[in-house]
Amino acid sequence: MNKDKVKHLTGVFASMFAHSGHITKEEAKEISGMTDHEFEKAYDKASVIADKVLKSGDRKMGKFMDHLAKEVEKDIEGFGEKIF
């Protein structure tokens, strides 16, 4: 898996914590190690995921994992079934 895809996923994951108010957007960007432009894409993706989770009613952690897994699957496409 290339570095950019890992950074993107890190940015999305960190941004989820920013959307839920546990860290700031600036802290999420710092964690991601991304440029402003790259981070905004990841932050926007996390916003879409957060909206879907909040609209899901119950089982929020399960829904969060479901939506995050879909994002991970997109980014590891082409690397085969096994990433390790």
N, C-alpha and C positions, 0 to 999 in steps of 0.2 A: 504494500500500500504506500502510495507516495505521501510525502510530507504535507502537501497542500490539502489532501483529503482528511488527514488526521487533524490538521489545524482547524479545518472547517467543522468537523464533528466536535472538537474541543470547544470551539466558539459557540456552537449551538447548545451544547450541554451547559456551559457556563452561563450563557444568556438565559437559560430556563431559570436559573437561580436568581438572576437579575429581575426577570419578569415576575417572580414570586416575592420579590422584596427582600431576599436574604442577603444579597450583595448589590452593589451599585453596577450600573452599566459600564462605568469606567473600570471597575474591578474585573468584570467579566472580560472586557477587552484585554486587560493586562494578562489575565490567565490564559487567554487564547493565543497571545503572541502574534496577532494578526494586524495588518495595516487597517486604517480607518475604513477603506472601501471594502476590504474582505470581511471585516467584522460586521459591517452593516448588513451584508448578505446573510451572515449567520444569525445575526440578531433578528432580522426580519423572518427568517425560517423559524426561529424559536418563538416568535410572536404568533405565527400561524399554529404551531403545535400547542402553545399555551391556550389559545382560543378554543381549539378543539377539545383540549382536556377540561377546561372550565365548563364547556357546554355539555360534557358527558354525564353530568349528574353524579352518580356514585362511582366507585372504583377508580378514583382519579389517578392513583399511582399506577395501576394497571394500564389505564389509557395513556398515561405519559410514556410508559415503557413501550407500548404498542406503537405509538407515533414516532418515538425516538428510534425504535428498531427499523421502521420503514425508511427513515432518513439514513441510518447506517447501511441498510441493504443497498440503497441507491449508490452510496459512495464506495462500497466494496465490490460492486458489480464488475465483472471482468477479472477478478482475482481468484475465481474459483470458489468452491464451497468451503475450503479450509484456509484460514488466514494465518494460522500458526505453523 
